[in-house]
Amino acid sequence: MRLLVKNIARIVGIESTGRLRCCGADMNKLGTLDDAWLLAEDGRFAAFGRMDSLGDIAADEVVDAAGGMLFPSFCDSHTHLVYAGSREREFLDKINGLSYEEIARRGGGILNSADRLHETPEDELYAQAMERVREIAAMGTGCVEIKSGYGLSTGDELKMLRVIRRIRESVPLEVRATFLGAHAVARAYRGRQGEYVDLVCNEMLPAVAAEGLADFVDVFCDEGFFTVEETARILKAARKLGLRAKIHANELAVSGGVQVGVACDALSVDHLERMGREEIETLRGTATMPTLLPGAAFFLGMSYPPARAMIDAGLGVALASDYNPGSSPSGNMRMVCSLASIRMKMTPAEAVNAATLNGAYAMGLSRDYGSVTLGKVANFFITKPMPSVEFFSYAYTTPLIRHVFLKGGLGNRF
């Protein structure tokens, strides 16, 4: 199968150096080519060049970009999009002044979603999640990480992970699964957190590994959730089973999550609304990708992560949506890029790199995804004509994405 796209005003996100992530000042460098064509063959980028060099190329399908721009697909490395129902009642609670922590103490939040998920059959859970997957694909996402964590029992965590496996087998997006049994302490273990950690380590993790259901393991290491010591114990148990770490850290407090994440060789540490100089220094020179979720800060009315300080210190950062029913009910990665520029002072070029190449890195996928690179999987989207790359983040509600392609084919065919 050969797909030719012609009359592209600008190809954005060209990467020819072989780097797997970009850091510091390099985050503001975005490879581009104007007045271009692009060829995908058997689902991978095969060639591109300027229109005056096109010549006669045979193709099974020809698409006229008609002056639109071509971007690599977003790589959303942190979502919770498998869940049952919605939590707009808590949305009203927030409007009426209750904090995230207060809602959790009243039995809302994660425990509310766990109750709903327990009552929802697997087929219905899959059907609801597939609607969200189609939604994010239409908005330009081509790779996505999906977490469990609304089960909080061995059976329900496995149910969630089996749904994620079904999604992975059903769609042209690249899907990664993360086991997040340590998202909160289950209601049945209230007041017995140590026993719940025992359950995660001794029963849940072995069951997940036995079925090969997860690529990563995650822990909510934060104030009111899991301690640094509990986090380290879970991550070490997971590592023995071949599961690499990803961590929720420093959303609610300076929790030590960044430090334990780096110590446990976490692929990413995510959230980071509460970040100081010490945490930035801990991340310098490591393989761990700090991943920022401005959609959650926006929805919860919290402070935003200090992206500018992190990048100026030489770190790379990734951007992800945190798509979930309680704190970020949106998988719109373009909006995430806009928030990164508006509220965290990231340039549009930095935001694109953070949402593509660095997002792919935060899932261990940047060898094959995250940029327009010969040989990488041809996941990309084409916009309507627009005056600049910056316009894509600036005009944040204007519908600009016209065509989505996944693995070299039109992405709406599933």
Secondary structure, 3 states (H helix, E strand, C coil): CEEEEEEEEEEEEECCCCCCCCCHHHHHCCEEEEEEEEEEECCEEEEEEEHHHCCCCCCCEEEECCCCEEEECEEEEEECCCCCCCCHHHHHHHHCCCCHHHHHHCCCCHHHHHHHHHHCCHHHHHHHHHHHHHHHHHCCEEEEEEECCCCCCHHHHHHHHHHHHHHHHHCCCEEEEEEEEECCCCHHHCCCHHHHHHHHHHHHHHHHHHHCCCCEEEEEECCCCECHHHHHHHHHHHHHCCCEEEEEECCCCCCCHHHHHHHCCCCEEEECCCCCHHHHHHHCCCCCEEEECHHHHHHHCCCCCCHHHHHHCCCCCEECCCEECCCECCCCHHHHHHHHHHHHCCCHHHHHHHHCHHHHHCCCCCCCCCCECCCCECCEEEECCCCCHHHHHHCCCCCCEEEEEECCEECCCC
